[in-house]
């Protein structure tokens, strides 16, 4: 009951002013203004979305089309190896590593 009363109050308070007459000026729709015409309407509703889609397509597609250094399955891999999140000089880091007691993780979770 309380929820229904709150919903009805909300609807009446928000929609009530829209239902009232406007004593200050003309009612909405009384002066419709001039028409856009067929060409302007087509440009507005078809031309602008098509141009926006072409621009978005170009922004997404062009960087990939310009970048020629990518993997091709038939040609093999020709790029330098990259160690992500590793030391800046991985070869020196491996050479200078010391052997020691390394605790490794496992299923027990005591690592």
SULJO-V957499 format. One record per residue. N is the residue number from 1. PHI is phi in radians with two decimals (999 if undefined). PSI is psi in radians with two decimals (NA if undefined). Layout:
n=N phi=PHI psi=PSI
n=N phi=PHI psi=PSI
This chain:
n=1 phi=999 psi=-0.78
n=2 phi=-1.13 psi=-0.70
n=3 phi=-1.14 psi=-0.73
n=4 phi=-1.11 psi=-0.72
n=5 phi=-1.15 psi=-0.72
n=6 phi=-1.14 psi=-0.71
n=7 phi=-1.15 psi=-0.75
n=8 phi=-1.12 psi=-0.73
n=9 phi=-1.09 psi=-0.75
n=10 phi=-1.08 psi=-0.77
n=11 phi=-1.12 psi=-0.77
n=12 phi=-1.18 psi=-0.68
n=13 phi=-1.24 psi=-0.58
n=14 phi=-1.56 psi=-0.58
n=15 phi=-1.63 psi=-0.29
n=16 phi=-1.01 psi=-0.86
n=17 phi=-1.08 psi=-0.51
n=18 phi=-1.25 psi=-0.42
n=19 phi=-1.51 psi=-0.23
n=20 phi=-1.36 psi=2.71
n=21 phi=-1.29 psi=2.63
n=22 phi=-1.76 psi=1.80
n=23 phi=-1.34 psi=-0.21
n=24 phi=-1.44 psi=-0.77
n=25 phi=-2.46 psi=-2.98
n=26 phi=-1.19 psi=2.70
n=27 phi=-1.24 psi=2.71
n=28 phi=-1.13 psi=2.38
n=29 phi=1.56 psi=-0.09
n=30 phi=-1.23 psi=-0.64
n=31 phi=-2.05 psi=1.61
n=32 phi=-1.24 psi=-0.29
n=33 phi=1.41 psi=-2.96
n=34 phi=-1.58 psi=2.71
n=35 phi=-1.37 psi=2.70
n=36 phi=-1.31 psi=-0.65
n=37 phi=1.64 psi=2.88
n=38 phi=-1.18 psi=-0.81
n=39 phi=-1.14 psi=-0.79
n=40 phi=-1.17 psi=-0.64
n=41 phi=-1.14 psi=-0.77
n=42 phi=-1.12 psi=-0.70
n=43 phi=-1.13 psi=-0.69
n=44 phi=-1.21 psi=-0.81
n=45 phi=-1.67 psi=-0.28
n=46 phi=-2.07 psi=-0.80
n=47 phi=-1.12 psi=-0.86
n=48 phi=-1.11 psi=-0.80
n=49 phi=-1.09 psi=-0.64
n=50 phi=-1.15 psi=-0.77
n=51 phi=-1.11 psi=-0.72
n=52 phi=-1.10 psi=-0.72
n=53 phi=-1.13 psi=-0.68
n=54 phi=-1.15 psi=-0.73
n=55 phi=-1.12 psi=-0.78
n=56 phi=-1.11 psi=-0.74
n=57 phi=-1.05 psi=-0.77
n=58 phi=-1.15 psi=-0.71
n=59 phi=-1.14 psi=-0.61
n=60 phi=-1.45 psi=-0.71
n=61 phi=-1.45 psi=-0.68
n=62 phi=-1.05 psi=-0.76
n=63 phi=-1.06 psi=-0.63
n=64 phi=-1.26 psi=-0.58
n=65 phi=-1.28 psi=-0.56
n=66 phi=-1.32 psi=-0.61
n=67 phi=-1.28 psi=1.89
n=68 phi=-1.63 psi=-0.23
n=69 phi=-1.54 psi=1.49
n=70 phi=-2.43 psi=2.89
n=71 phi=-1.32 psi=2.26
n=72 phi=-2.12 psi=2.11
n=73 phi=-0.98 psi=-0.63
n=74 phi=-1.38 psi=-0.34
n=75 phi=-1.75 psi=-0.15
n=76 phi=1.49 psi=3.12
n=77 phi=-1.80 psi=2.23
n=78 phi=-2.18 psi=0.16
n=79 phi=-1.58 psi=2.77
n=80 phi=-1.22 psi=2.56
n=81 phi=-1.20 psi=2.59
n=82 phi=-2.20 psi=2.29
n=83 phi=-1.82 psi=1.81
n=84 phi=-1.33 psi=2.36
n=85 phi=1.06 psi=0.41
n=86 phi=-1.76 psi=-3.09
n=87 phi=-1.21 psi=2.77
n=88 phi=-1.11 psi=-0.54
n=89 phi=-2.12 psi=1.50
n=90 phi=-1.15 psi=-0.62
n=91 phi=-1.13 psi=-0.78
n=92 phi=-1.16 psi=-0.62
n=93 phi=-1.14 psi=-0.67
n=94 phi=-1.23 psi=-0.71
n=95 phi=-1.15 psi=-0.66
n=96 phi=-1.54 psi=0.04
n=97 phi=-1.22 psi=2.47
n=98 phi=-1.80 psi=2.44
n=99 phi=-1.31 psi=2.42
n=100 phi=-2.87 psi=-2.97
n=101 phi=-1.39 psi=1.83
n=102 phi=-1.78 psi=2.15
n=103 phi=-1.58 psi=2.16
n=104 phi=-1.89 psi=2.74
n=105 phi=-1.34 psi=3.09
n=106 phi=-2.99 psi=-3.00
n=107 phi=-1.26 psi=-0.37
n=108 phi=-1.32 psi=-0.45
n=109 phi=1.35 psi=0.37
n=110 phi=-1.73 psi=0.70
n=111 phi=-1.92 psi=NA
